[in-house]
């Protein structure tokens, strides 16, 4: 149970980080356009 929660937490953290990088990468493009 704890392992599953930890794995889920790691997945959510990874997805959140990836989303953050995506937003940072798109912000300059949106500002330019």
C-alpha positions as CSV (number, residue, x, y, z in Angstrom):
1,X,0.0,0.0,0.0
2,X,2.8,2.4,1.0
3,X,4.8,1.4,-2.1
4,X,1.8,2.1,-4.4
5,X,1.2,5.5,-2.7
6,X,4.9,6.4,-3.1
7,X,4.9,5.3,-6.8
8,X,1.7,7.3,-7.4
9,X,3.3,10.4,-5.7
10,X,6.4,10.0,-7.9
11,X,4.3,9.8,-11.0
12,X,2.3,12.9,-10.1
13,X,5.4,14.8,-9.2
14,X,7.0,13.8,-12.6
15,X,3.9,14.8,-14.5
16,X,3.7,18.1,-12.6
17,X,7.4,18.8,-13.4
18,X,6.9,18.0,-17.0
19,X,3.8,20.2,-17.2
20,X,5.8,23.0,-15.6
21,X,8.6,22.7,-18.2
22,X,6.0,22.7,-20.9
23,X,4.4,25.9,-19.6
24,X,7.8,27.6,-19.3
25,X,8.7,26.5,-22.8
26,X,5.4,27.9,-24.2
27,X,5.3,31.2,-22.3
28,X,8.0,32.9,-24.5
29,X,6.3,31.7,-27.6
30,X,2.9,33.0,-26.5
31,X,4.5,36.4,-25.6
32,X,6.2,36.6,-29.0
33,X,3.0,35.8,-30.8
